[in-house]
Amino acid sequence: MNWYGEEEKISAFEAISRAQKLAYAPMVFQASRLLCELNILKSIEDAGNQGLTLSEITSATGLTDYGVDVLLSMGLSAGLVYKSDQHFIITKTGHFLLNDEMTRVNMAFTHDVCYQAMFYLEQAVKEGKPAGLKVFGDWNTVYEGLSQLPEQAQKSWFEFDHFYSDGAFPDALKIVFGDPPATLFDVGGNTGKWSLACARYNPDVKITILDLPGQLAMAEKNIMAAGFQDRVNGYTINLLDDTQPFPGKADAIWMSQFLDCFSEQQIVNILKRASTAMHSGSYLYIMETLWDKQNFEASSYSLNATSLYFTAVANGNSRMYAEQPFINLIQRAGLKIVDQTDGLGFCHTLFKCQLAGSE
């Protein structure tokens, strides 16, 4: 659904109030994060409907009156708490900020991966390069340095990536193995989560993960630990190098939250290379989060924000795509969509594709 098809009907007073909130958004974000991290909201929530006074909160958290007071003042303005008879009481928004797993994952990703890098967003937009990536290291893309990111940034990156894809896996497995493939290529398999899910789901399928050396090293550890090294292996490939072919042909090719990591022309090039690894009975499965196919405005909002991560941190030229432009890229690569399933997991769309000339 396109949530942004017409101008909102709001007053000028409300509009200028929203503008001020945007102007101070970085401060609100950090204060909100600390209200969670420093157990201030937790202490207040544990007190129930009666709430806590400032002195009771400082006693519970070991923080100073000043520190707690300035954070809670922002918490009042942000709608995370309200104050009644000198007692701070948590709101519904504060409850979900503190307890909702999706919100926790998003906030950690924003803070640990994106926050410092966003200072360089203007440079990234102008140059088409991930100018903010330099806060972590000297790489052309984040994928080259993913295995070398600081521990907390890497943890938050993978939690963010897996949180959304993992929720769609159960339904996706049923679709992919409706007509069980004997061989499957997991393109951009990262830590091997999808490959291991496939190996557990179907005892016969042979799987090859295609990825960069750093990611394959992480995947291979997980494969060995799970005991699937007889059916799951890795193949080192730079998917941006058009001279590097796929390792033969496969009955199924899987790309999950992968193509959004590339520019439009790069997507077409990768899909064309993938098509050379297909035979007439092969299927290419593409699972993506399309910002205009979301049932809730908050999902579209989150995906458009994630596009800015791709701009400033990941590679400088990719994004979360809308439905029709993405379909156009699939067709430009000489593929046809034989089935489209929306609403998998939290927010995913799964395209089932064949070679354009296949019956």
TIBA-172263 format. One record per residue (C-alpha): residue number from 1; residue in one letter; x negated, y negated, z negated. Coordinates in nm, 3 decimals, decimal comma. Each point is the difference from the previous one (the first is absolute). Layout:
! TIBA-172263
<resi:NUM resn:A x:X y:Y z:Z> $
...
***
This chain:
! TIBA-172263
<resi:1 resn:M x:0,000 y:0,000 z:0,000> $
<resi:2 resn:N x:-0,122 y:-0,350 z:0,086> $
<resi:3 resn:W x:0,039 y:-0,195 z:-0,322> $
<resi:4 resn:Y x:-0,122 y:-0,323 z:0,155> $
<resi:5 resn:G x:0,238 y:-0,063 z:0,288> $
<resi:6 resn:E x:0,142 y:-0,329 z:-0,123> $
<resi:7 resn:E x:-0,081 y:-0,286 z:-0,233> $
<resi:8 resn:E x:0,099 y:0,048 z:-0,362> $
<resi:9 resn:K x:0,289 y:-0,208 z:-0,126> $
<resi:10 resn:I x:-0,162 y:-0,168 z:-0,300> $
<resi:11 resn:S x:0,001 y:-0,354 z:-0,133> $
<resi:12 resn:A x:-0,293 y:-0,238 z:0,037> $
<resi:13 resn:F x:-0,046 y:0,014 z:-0,378> $
<resi:14 resn:E x:-0,035 y:0,379 z:0,007> $
<resi:15 resn:A x:-0,229 y:-0,018 z:0,302> $
<resi:16 resn:I x:-0,244 y:-0,239 z:-0,169> $
<resi:17 resn:S x:0,009 y:0,215 z:-0,314> $
<resi:18 resn:R x:-0,100 y:0,303 z:0,210> $
<resi:19 resn:A x:-0,275 y:-0,203 z:0,160> $
<resi:20 resn:Q x:-0,148 y:-0,081 z:-0,343> $
<resi:21 resn:K x:0,006 y:0,366 z:-0,095> $
<resi:22 resn:L x:-0,197 y:0,081 z:0,315> $
<resi:23 resn:A x:-0,250 y:-0,277 z:-0,075> $
<resi:24 resn:Y x:-0,078 y:0,161 z:-0,337> $
<resi:25 resn:A x:0,041 y:0,362 z:0,108> $
<resi:26 resn:P x:-0,362 y:0,108 z:-0,069> $
<resi:27 resn:M x:0,027 y:-0,124 z:-0,360> $
<resi:28 resn:V x:0,334 y:0,175 z:-0,046> $
<resi:29 resn:F x:-0,142 y:0,324 z:0,136> $
<resi:30 resn:Q x:-0,299 y:0,004 z:-0,235> $
<resi:31 resn:A x:0,205 y:-0,097 z:-0,304> $
<resi:32 resn:S x:0,256 y:0,270 z:0,080> $
<resi:33 resn:R x:-0,272 y:0,258 z:0,045> $
<resi:34 resn:L x:-0,159 y:-0,088 z:-0,334> $
<resi:35 resn:L x:0,331 y:0,009 z:-0,182> $
<resi:36 resn:C x:0,004 y:0,368 z:0,102> $
<resi:37 resn:E x:-0,369 y:0,081 z:-0,034> $
<resi:38 resn:L x:-0,037 y:-0,159 z:-0,345> $
<resi:39 resn:N x:0,306 y:0,187 z:-0,133> $
<resi:40 resn:I x:0,193 y:-0,319 z:-0,068> $
<resi:41 resn:L x:0,310 y:0,108 z:0,191> $
<resi:42 resn:K x:-0,030 y:0,352 z:-0,139> $
<resi:43 resn:S x:0,000 y:-0,130 z:-0,358> $
<resi:44 resn:I x:0,303 y:-0,217 z:0,071> $
<resi:45 resn:E x:0,190 y:0,282 z:0,170> $
<resi:46 resn:D x:-0,074 y:0,241 z:-0,283> $
<resi:47 resn:A x:0,165 y:-0,244 z:-0,240> $
<resi:48 resn:G x:0,332 y:0,037 z:0,183> $
<resi:49 resn:N x:0,271 y:-0,264 z:0,013> $
<resi:50 resn:Q x:-0,130 y:-0,190 z:-0,302> $
<resi:51 resn:G x:-0,333 y:-0,075 z:0,169> $
<resi:52 resn:L x:-0,312 y:-0,133 z:-0,170> $
<resi:53 resn:T x:-0,126 y:-0,334 z:-0,122> $
<resi:54 resn:L x:-0,330 y:-0,139 z:0,123> $
<resi:55 resn:S x:-0,181 y:0,097 z:-0,320> $
<resi:56 resn:E x:0,142 y:0,353 z:0,019> $
<resi:57 resn:I x:-0,124 y:0,035 z:0,358> $
<resi:58 resn:T x:-0,351 y:-0,123 z:-0,084> $
<resi:59 resn:S x:-0,009 y:0,242 z:-0,292> $
<resi:60 resn:A x:0,105 y:0,289 z:0,225> $
<resi:61 resn:T x:-0,245 y:-0,082 z:0,281> $
<resi:62 resn:G x:-0,300 y:-0,142 z:-0,185> $
<resi:63 resn:L x:0,001 y:-0,307 z:0,224> $
<resi:64 resn:T x:-0,002 y:-0,365 z:-0,105> $
<resi:65 resn:D x:0,314 y:-0,207 z:-0,041> $
<resi:66 resn:Y x:-0,124 y:-0,229 z:0,276> $
<resi:67 resn:G x:-0,064 y:0,278 z:0,252> $
<resi:68 resn:V x:0,333 y:0,169 z:-0,058> $
<resi:69 resn:D x:0,190 y:-0,329 z:0,001> $
<resi:70 resn:V x:-0,130 y:-0,125 z:0,335> $
<resi:71 resn:L x:0,069 y:0,335 z:0,166> $
<resi:72 resn:L x:0,348 y:0,024 z:-0,145> $
<resi:73 resn:S x:0,080 y:-0,358 z:0,101> $
<resi:74 resn:M x:-0,065 y:0,106 z:0,359> $
<resi:75 resn:G x:0,195 y:0,317 z:-0,069> $
<resi:76 resn:L x:0,299 y:-0,211 z:-0,096> $
<resi:77 resn:S x:-0,021 y:-0,196 z:0,326> $
<resi:78 resn:A x:-0,047 y:0,322 z:0,199> $
<resi:79 resn:G x:0,308 y:0,159 z:-0,156> $
<resi:80 resn:L x:-0,189 y:0,281 z:-0,170> $
<resi:81 resn:V x:0,110 y:-0,094 z:-0,351> $
<resi:82 resn:Y x:0,247 y:-0,234 z:-0,165> $
<resi:83 resn:K x:-0,013 y:-0,164 z:-0,341> $
<resi:84 resn:S x:0,269 y:0,011 z:-0,267> $
<resi:85 resn:D x:-0,048 y:-0,141 z:-0,349> $
<resi:86 resn:Q x:-0,381 y:0,006 z:0,038> $
<resi:87 resn:H x:0,010 y:0,364 z:0,113> $
<resi:88 resn:F x:-0,123 y:0,107 z:0,344> $
<resi:89 resn:I x:0,219 y:0,264 z:0,165> $
<resi:90 resn:I x:-0,076 y:0,185 z:0,323> $
<resi:91 resn:T x:0,223 y:-0,047 z:0,308> $
<resi:92 resn:K x:0,097 y:0,256 z:0,263> $
<resi:93 resn:T x:-0,269 y:-0,140 z:0,230> $
<resi:94 resn:G x:-0,256 y:0,029 z:-0,278> $
<resi:95 resn:H x:0,108 y:0,359 z:-0,063> $
<resi:96 resn:F x:-0,051 y:0,101 z:0,362> $
<resi:97 resn:L x:-0,328 y:-0,187 z:0,029> $
<resi:98 resn:L x:-0,122 y:0,199 z:-0,299> $
<resi:99 resn:N x:0,147 y:0,342 z:0,078> $
<resi:100 resn:D x:0,068 y:0,037 z:0,372> $
<resi:101 resn:E x:-0,269 y:0,215 z:0,163> $
<resi:102 resn:M x:0,030 y:-0,162 z:0,343> $
<resi:103 resn:T x:-0,043 y:-0,345 z:-0,153> $
<resi:104 resn:R x:-0,302 y:0,119 z:-0,199> $
<resi:105 resn:V x:-0,163 y:0,146 z:0,311> $
<resi:106 resn:N x:0,068 y:-0,315 z:0,204> $
<resi:107 resn:M x:-0,134 y:-0,231 z:-0,270> $
<resi:108 resn:A x:-0,319 y:0,203 z:-0,048> $
<resi:109 resn:F x:-0,060 y:0,007 z:0,375> $
<resi:110 resn:T x:0,054 y:-0,376 z:0,025> $
<resi:111 resn:H x:-0,233 y:-0,074 z:-0,290> $
<resi:112 resn:D x:-0,277 y:0,255 z:0,057> $
<resi:113 resn:V x:-0,012 y:0,004 z:0,381> $
<resi:114 resn:C x:0,154 y:-0,321 z:0,135> $
<resi:115 resn:Y x:-0,014 y:-0,285 z:-0,249> $
<resi:116 resn:Q x:-0,354 y:-0,128 z:0,044> $
<resi:117 resn:A x:0,001 y:0,080 z:0,372> $
<resi:118 resn:M x:0,307 y:-0,217 z:0,063> $
<resi:119 resn:F x:-0,214 y:-0,310 z:-0,057> $
<resi:120 resn:Y x:-0,137 y:0,075 z:0,348> $
<resi:121 resn:L x:0,336 y:0,056 z:0,171> $
<resi:122 resn:E x:-0,023 y:-0,322 z:0,202> $
<resi:123 resn:Q x:-0,340 y:0,103 z:0,137> $
<resi:124 resn:A x:0,133 y:0,347 z:0,081> $
<resi:125 resn:V x:0,300 y:-0,140 z:0,187> $
<resi:126 resn:K x:-0,221 y:-0,232 z:0,206> $
<resi:127 resn:E x:-0,272 y:0,254 z:0,078> $
<resi:128 resn:G x:0,198 y:0,324 z:0,026> $
<resi:129 resn:K x:-0,244 y:0,165 z:-0,240> $
<resi:130 resn:P x:0,047 y:0,121 z:-0,360> $
<resi:131 resn:A x:-0,181 y:-0,296 z:-0,155> $
<resi:132 resn:G x:0,106 y:0,098 z:-0,353> $
<resi:133 resn:L x:-0,165 y:0,342 z:0,019> $
<resi:134 resn:K x:-0,332 y:-0,162 z:-0,092> $
<resi:135 resn:V x:0,108 y:-0,011 z:-0,364> $
<resi:136 resn:F x:-0,060 y:0,378 z:0,002> $
<resi:137 resn:G x:-0,277 y:0,058 z:0,254> $
<resi:138 resn:D x:-0,143 y:-0,055 z:0,345> $
<resi:139 resn:W x:0,220 y:0,219 z:0,221> $
<resi:140 resn:N x:0,192 y:-0,063 z:0,321> $
<resi:141 resn:T x:0,317 y:0,157 z:-0,145> $
<resi:142 resn:V x:0,107 y:0,119 z:-0,344> $
<resi:143 resn:Y x:0,016 y:0,358 z:0,130> $
<resi:144 resn:E x:-0,375 y:0,009 z:0,053> $
<resi:145 resn:G x:-0,054 y:-0,091 z:-0,365> $
<resi:146 resn:L x:0,299 y:0,171 z:-0,158> $
<resi:147 resn:S x:-0,208 y:0,267 z:-0,170> $
<resi:148 resn:Q x:-0,233 y:-0,272 z:-0,133> $
<resi:149 resn:L x:0,254 y:-0,244 z:-0,141> $
<resi:150 resn:P x:-0,029 y:-0,084 z:-0,372> $
<resi:151 resn:E x:0,167 y:0,270 z:-0,204> $
<resi:152 resn:Q x:0,305 y:-0,200 z:-0,104> $
<resi:153 resn:A x:0,059 y:-0,142 z:0,349> $
<resi:154 resn:Q x:-0,029 y:0,347 z:0,154> $
<resi:155 resn:K x:0,238 y:0,145 z:-0,259> $
<resi:156 resn:S x:0,261 y:-0,270 z:0,065> $
<resi:157 resn:W x:-0,043 y:0,035 z:0,379> $
<resi:158 resn:F x:0,069 y:0,373 z:-0,002> $
<resi:159 resn:E x:0,284 y:-0,026 z:-0,251> $
<resi:160 resn:F x:0,166 y:-0,259 z:0,224> $
<resi:161 resn:D x:-0,051 y:0,209 z:0,314> $
<resi:162 resn:H x:0,116 y:0,327 z:-0,155> $
<resi:163 resn:F x:0,294 y:-0,139 z:-0,195> $
<resi:164 resn:Y x:0,189 y:-0,090 z:0,315> $
<resi:165 resn:S x:-0,101 y:0,288 z:0,225> $
<resi:166 resn:D x:0,040 y:0,274 z:-0,262> $
<resi:167 resn:G x:0,366 y:-0,083 z:-0,053> $
<resi:168 resn:A x:0,072 y:0,071 z:0,367> $
<resi:169 resn:F x:-0,197 y:0,326 z:0,021> $
<resi:170 resn:P x:0,274 y:0,247 z:-0,108> $
<resi:171 resn:D x:0,243 y:-0,107 z:0,274> $
<resi:172 resn:A x:-0,279 y:-0,042 z:0,255> $
<resi:173 resn:L x:-0,126 y:0,354 z:-0,061> $
<resi:174 resn:K x:0,344 y:0,140 z:0,083> $
<resi:175 resn:I x:0,001 y:-0,187 z:0,330> $
<resi:176 resn:V x:-0,357 y:0,087 z:0,104> $
<resi:177 resn:F x:0,038 y:0,368 z:-0,088> $
<resi:178 resn:G x:0,352 y:0,035 z:0,138> $
<resi:179 resn:D x:-0,177 y:0,157 z:0,299> $
<resi:180 resn:P x:-0,321 y:0,107 z:-0,179> $
<resi:181 resn:P x:-0,323 y:-0,104 z:0,175> $
<resi:182 resn:A x:-0,289 y:0,243 z:-0,006> $
<resi:183 resn:T x:-0,253 y:-0,284 z:0,007> $
<resi:184 resn:L x:0,024 y:-0,356 z:-0,130> $
<resi:185 resn:F x:-0,229 y:-0,304 z:0,020> $
<resi:186 resn:D x:0,028 y:-0,237 z:-0,298> $
<resi:187 resn:V x:-0,129 y:-0,327 z:0,146> $
<resi:188 resn:G x:-0,135 y:-0,241 z:-0,259> $
<resi:189 resn:G x:0,057 y:0,254 z:-0,276> $
<resi:190 resn:N x:-0,185 y:-0,189 z:-0,276> $
<resi:191 resn:T x:-0,011 y:0,220 z:-0,311> $
<resi:192 resn:G x:0,184 y:0,287 z:0,170> $
<resi:193 resn:K x:0,331 y:-0,032 z:-0,186> $
<resi:194 resn:W x:0,216 y:0,066 z:0,307> $
<resi:195 resn:S x:-0,219 y:0,286 z:0,121> $
<resi:196 resn:L x:0,016 y:0,169 z:-0,339> $
<resi:197 resn:A x:0,377 y:-0,050 z:-0,010> $
<resi:198 resn:C x:0,024 y:0,170 z:0,340> $
<resi:199 resn:A x:-0,225 y:0,288 z:-0,108> $
<resi:200 resn:R x:0,217 y:0,059 z:-0,305> $
<resi:201 resn:Y x:0,322 y:-0,030 z:0,199> $
<resi:202 resn:N x:-0,097 y:0,237 z:0,281> $
<resi:203 resn:P x:-0,239 y:0,293 z:-0,061> $
<resi:204 resn:D x:-0,102 y:0,039 z:0,364> $
<resi:205 resn:V x:-0,076 y:-0,348 z:0,134> $
<resi:206 resn:K x:-0,361 y:-0,095 z:0,080> $
<resi:207 resn:I x:-0,078 y:-0,365 z:-0,068> $
<resi:208 resn:T x:-0,280 y:-0,234 z:0,108> $
<resi:209 resn:I x:-0,042 y:-0,339 z:-0,168> $
<resi:210 resn:L x:-0,141 y:-0,269 z:0,231> $
<resi:211 resn:D x:-0,166 y:-0,289 z:-0,182> $
<resi:212 resn:L x:-0,319 y:-0,188 z:-0,084> $
<resi:213 resn:P x:-0,278 y:0,175 z:-0,196> $
<resi:214 resn:G x:0,072 y:-0,173 z:-0,332> $
<resi:215 resn:Q x:0,367 y:0,094 z:0,001> $
<resi:216 resn:L x:-0,073 y:0,356 z:0,114> $
<resi:217 resn:A x:-0,241 y:0,046 z:-0,290> $
<resi:218 resn:M x:0,281 y:-0,085 z:-0,244> $
<resi:219 resn:A x:0,247 y:0,222 z:0,187> $
<resi:220 resn:E x:-0,236 y:0,297 z:0,008> $
<resi:221 resn:K x:-0,042 y:-0,014 z:-0,379> $
<resi:222 resn:N x:0,376 y:0,016 z:-0,042> $
<resi:223 resn:I x:0,032 y:0,281 z:0,256> $
<resi:224 resn:M x:-0,265 y:0,207 z:-0,177> $
<resi:225 resn:A x:0,163 y:-0,062 z:-0,338> $
<resi:226 resn:A x:0,336 y:0,116 z:0,137> $
<resi:227 resn:G x:-0,152 y:0,308 z:0,164> $
<resi:228 resn:F x:0,118 y:-0,074 z:0,355> $
<resi:229 resn:Q x:-0,338 y:-0,025 z:0,173> $
<resi:230 resn:D x:0,091 y:0,302 z:0,215> $
<resi:231 resn:R x:0,289 y:-0,190 z:0,164> $
<resi:232 resn:V x:-0,090 y:-0,369 z:-0,039> $
<resi:233 resn:N x:-0,317 y:-0,154 z:0,139> $
<resi:234 resn:G x:-0,134 y:-0,340 z:0,092> $
<resi:235 resn:Y x:-0,112 y:-0,156 z:0,326> $
<resi:236 resn:T x:-0,209 y:-0,317 z:-0,008> $
<resi:237 resn:I x:0,121 y:-0,265 z:0,242> $
<resi:238 resn:N x:0,005 y:-0,377 z:0,039> $
<resi:239 resn:L x:0,351 y:-0,057 z:0,127> $
<resi:240 resn:L x:-0,096 y:-0,342 z:0,133> $
<resi:241 resn:D x:-0,262 y:0,153 z:0,229> $
<resi:242 resn:D x:0,186 y:0,093 z:0,318> $
<resi:243 resn:T x:-0,288 y:0,222 z:0,113> $
<resi:244 resn:Q x:0,051 y:0,243 z:-0,290> $
<resi:245 resn:P x:0,255 y:0,269 z:0,096> $
<resi:246 resn:F x:0,237 y:0,191 z:-0,226> $
<resi:247 resn:P x:-0,117 y:0,358 z:-0,077> $
<resi:248 resn:G x:0,203 y:0,191 z:0,257> $
<resi:249 resn:K x:0,378 y:0,028 z:0,002> $
<resi:250 resn:A x:0,257 y:0,046 z:-0,276> $
<resi:251 resn:D x:0,366 y:0,094 z:-0,024> $
<resi:252 resn:A x:0,067 y:-0,294 z:-0,231> $
<resi:253 resn:I x:-0,182 y:-0,327 z:-0,062> $
<resi:254 resn:W x:0,080 y:-0,197 z:-0,315> $
<resi:255 resn:M x:-0,059 y:-0,372 z:-0,063> $
<resi:256 resn:S x:0,135 y:-0,135 z:-0,329> $
<resi:257 resn:Q x:-0,039 y:-0,366 z:-0,096> $
<resi:258 resn:F x:-0,289 y:0,006 z:0,244> $
<resi:259 resn:L x:0,080 y:-0,199 z:0,312> $
<resi:260 resn:D x:0,088 y:-0,311 z:-0,201> $
<resi:261 resn:C x:-0,373 y:-0,016 z:-0,069> $
<resi:262 resn:F x:-0,067 y:-0,107 z:0,360> $
<resi:263 resn:S x:0,075 y:-0,273 z:0,250> $
<resi:264 resn:E x:0,255 y:0,057 z:0,276> $
<resi:265 resn:Q x:-0,257 y:0,086 z:0,267> $
<resi:266 resn:Q x:-0,191 y:0,225 z:-0,240> $
<resi:267 resn:I x:0,324 y:0,187 z:-0,076> $
<resi:268 resn:V x:0,062 y:0,057 z:0,370> $
<resi:269 resn:N x:-0,357 y:0,123 z:0,048> $
<resi:270 resn:I x:0,020 y:0,240 z:-0,297> $
<resi:271 resn:L x:0,333 y:0,139 z:0,118> $
<resi:272 resn:K x:-0,137 y:0,054 z:0,350> $
<resi:273 resn:R x:-0,291 y:0,196 z:-0,146> $
<resi:274 resn:A x:0,242 y:0,198 z:-0,215> $
<resi:275 resn:S x:0,203 y:0,085 z:0,310> $
<resi:276 resn:T x:-0,305 y:0,175 z:0,148> $
<resi:277 resn:A x:0,013 y:0,236 z:-0,298> $
<resi:278 resn:M x:0,363 y:0,094 z:0,075> $
<resi:279 resn:H x:0,147 y:0,266 z:0,224> $
<resi:280 resn:S x:0,353 y:0,003 z:0,141> $
<resi:281 resn:G x:0,139 y:0,154 z:-0,321> $
<resi:282 resn:S x:-0,189 y:-0,222 z:-0,244> $
<resi:283 resn:Y x:0,160 y:-0,261 z:-0,222> $
<resi:284 resn:L x:-0,159 y:-0,316 z:-0,134> $
<resi:285 resn:Y x:0,151 y:-0,117 z:-0,328> $
<resi:286 resn:I x:-0,044 y:-0,362 z:-0,102> $
<resi:287 resn:M x:0,118 y:-0,109 z:-0,345> $
<resi:288 resn:E x:0,002 y:-0,375 z:-0,060> $
<resi:289 resn:T x:0,162 y:-0,268 z:-0,214> $
<resi:290 resn:L x:0,175 y:-0,244 z:0,235> $
<resi:291 resn:W x:0,080 y:-0,329 z:-0,167> $
<resi:292 resn:D x:0,330 y:-0,055 z:0,187> $
<resi:293 resn:K x:0,135 y:0,352 z:-0,075> $
<resi:294 resn:Q x:0,026 y:-0,042 z:-0,376> $
<resi:295 resn:N x:0,320 y:0,039 z:-0,200> $
<resi:296 resn:F x:-0,109 y:-0,255 z:-0,259> $
<resi:297 resn:E x:-0,141 y:-0,348 z:0,046> $
<resi:298 resn:A x:-0,264 y:0,067 z:-0,265> $
<resi:299 resn:S x:-0,143 y:0,273 z:0,224> $
<resi:300 resn:S x:-0,029 y:-0,233 z:0,299> $
<resi:301 resn:Y x:-0,157 y:-0,260 z:-0,228> $
<resi:302 resn:S x:-0,256 y:0,252 z:-0,128> $
<resi:303 resn:L x:-0,090 y:0,121 z:0,349> $
<resi:304 resn:N x:-0,050 y:-0,352 z:0,134> $
<resi:305 resn:A x:-0,226 y:-0,072 z:-0,298> $
<resi:306 resn:T x:-0,191 y:0,320 z:0,074> $
<resi:307 resn:S x:-0,064 y:-0,128 z:0,353> $
<resi:308 resn:L x:-0,207 y:-0,278 z:-0,157> $
<resi:309 resn:Y x:-0,217 y:0,267 z:-0,165> $
<resi:310 resn:F x:-0,075 y:0,137 z:0,346> $
<resi:311 resn:T x:-0,086 y:-0,350 z:0,117> $
<resi:312 resn:A x:-0,230 y:-0,103 z:-0,283> $
<resi:313 resn:V x:-0,143 y:0,332 z:-0,122> $
<resi:314 resn:A x:0,056 y:0,301 z:0,224> $
<resi:315 resn:N x:-0,098 y:-0,100 z:0,353> $
<resi:316 resn:G x:0,132 y:-0,344 z:0,093> $
<resi:317 resn:N x:0,222 y:0,112 z:0,288> $
<resi:318 resn:S x:0,269 y:0,245 z:-0,115> $
<resi:319 resn:R x:0,326 y:-0,023 z:-0,192> $
<resi:320 resn:M x:0,324 y:0,166 z:-0,101> $
<resi:321 resn:Y x:0,189 y:0,007 z:0,329> $
<resi:322 resn:A x:0,364 y:-0,057 z:0,090> $
<resi:323 resn:E x:0,193 y:0,282 z:0,170> $
<resi:324 resn:Q x:0,024 y:-0,107 z:0,366> $
<resi:325 resn:P x:-0,358 y:-0,126 z:0,041> $
<resi:326 resn:F x:-0,121 y:0,328 z:-0,150> $
<resi:327 resn:I x:0,218 y:0,210 z:0,231> $
<resi:328 resn:N x:-0,139 y:-0,198 z:0,294> $
<resi:329 resn:L x:-0,354 y:0,101 z:-0,100> $
<resi:330 resn:I x:0,095 y:0,369 z:-0,010> $
<resi:331 resn:Q x:0,149 y:-0,024 z:0,348> $
<resi:332 resn:R x:-0,299 y:-0,193 z:0,137> $
<resi:333 resn:A x:-0,217 y:0,295 z:-0,102> $
<resi:334 resn:G x:0,195 y:0,239 z:0,224> $
<resi:335 resn:L x:0,208 y:0,160 z:-0,275> $
<resi:336 resn:K x:0,373 y:0,033 z:-0,045> $
<resi:337 resn:I x:0,191 y:0,002 z:-0,328> $
<resi:338 resn:V x:0,221 y:0,307 z:-0,024> $
<resi:339 resn:D x:0,123 y:-0,067 z:-0,353> $
<resi:340 resn:Q x:-0,008 y:-0,284 z:-0,254> $
<resi:341 resn:T x:0,080 y:0,047 z:-0,369> $
<resi:342 resn:D x:0,037 y:-0,307 z:-0,219> $
<resi:343 resn:G x:0,018 y:-0,023 z:-0,377> $
<resi:344 resn:L x:-0,255 y:0,266 z:-0,095> $
<resi:345 resn:G x:-0,130 y:-0,043 z:-0,354> $
<resi:346 resn:F x:0,003 y:-0,363 z:-0,107> $
<resi:347 resn:C x:-0,018 y:-0,172 z:0,334> $
<resi:348 resn:H x:-0,143 y:0,214 z:0,281> $
<resi:349 resn:T x:0,096 y:0,072 z:0,359> $
<resi:350 resn:L x:-0,117 y:0,319 z:0,169> $
<resi:351 resn:F x:-0,038 y:0,010 z:0,379> $
<resi:352 resn:K x:-0,021 y:0,340 z:0,173> $
<resi:353 resn:C x:-0,171 y:-0,045 z:0,337> $
<resi:354 resn:Q x:-0,091 y:0,206 z:0,305> $
<resi:355 resn:L x:-0,197 y:-0,064 z:0,315> $
<resi:356 resn:A x:0,218 y:-0,208 z:0,229> $
<resi:357 resn:G x:0,007 y:0,273 z:0,264> $
<resi:358 resn:S x:0,098 y:0,283 z:-0,237> $
<resi:359 resn:E x:0,345 y:0,157 z:0,015> $
***
